[in-house]
Amino acid sequence: MDPELLALLRRVDTPTVCNAIEVAQGRRGFQGFTRGTMICTAPTEPPVVGYAVTARIAARAPSTEPPETIRARRMAYYRAMHDAPKPAVAVIEDLDYPDSVGAFWGEVNTTIHRGFGLAGALTNGVARDLGDLPPGFPVIAGSIGPSHGFVRVESLGETVEVFGLRVSPGDLVHADRHGAVVIPPEVLPVLASAITRLQATERLILDPARAPGFDFAAFEAAWTAFEKART
């Protein structure tokens, strides 16, 4: 990824990216984002930006597979996370959702992934160990819980679904306390300019609204300029 674009994406929130995608596409109706309320373990840290490395997990009941099979798949999972091109994001679908009980993301696992150089994690599953998670590795999760249950990796490298968002290996993900979005590859060449244009357009209404003496006449003039800039 272009280093300047990566730095820009790490400075703006996920709603801005969603809006900028519509600016880049020239229309409303973009659908590649999560639905529902998610939980971010580090809401004040920069957004998570990177290419998806995907897996599926489960935890409600013990696995019926041999322990050596479970361990081999877990080691393959960690190898995939270690070897993934960076920046990378772990995107994990919990097959138990919406009744997820096993926290895959605690102090140990987040520290391992951060050590491997990943930017963070997106999951519909459970996180725990709040207050003990390493800085610089936000987890955008479906819930918070105390136990890991019987958590284990069920599969690797497939298209997964997290809160209505389908994510395939290699998709570019942007996520923060609002949820997540998959950035379409075709908008990347113009995404930086779309963000700049979006921010400039929003200032046409925000600056007057924040100024002393803002009244309906000022609003009407500002909104007219705002609408013209958006068309």
Secondary structure, DSSP 8 states (H G I E B T S, - for coil): --HHHHHHHTTS-HHHHHHHHHHHHTSS----B--S--EES-TTS--EEEEEEEEEEE-SS--SS-HHHHHHHHHHHHHHHHHS-SSEEEEEEETTTTS---EEESHHHHHHHHHTT--EEEESSEE--TTTS-TT--EEESEE-S--TT-EEEEESS-EEETTEEE-TT-EEEEETTEEEEE-GGGHHHHHHHHHHHHHHHHHHHHHHHSTT--HHHHHHHHHHHHHHH-
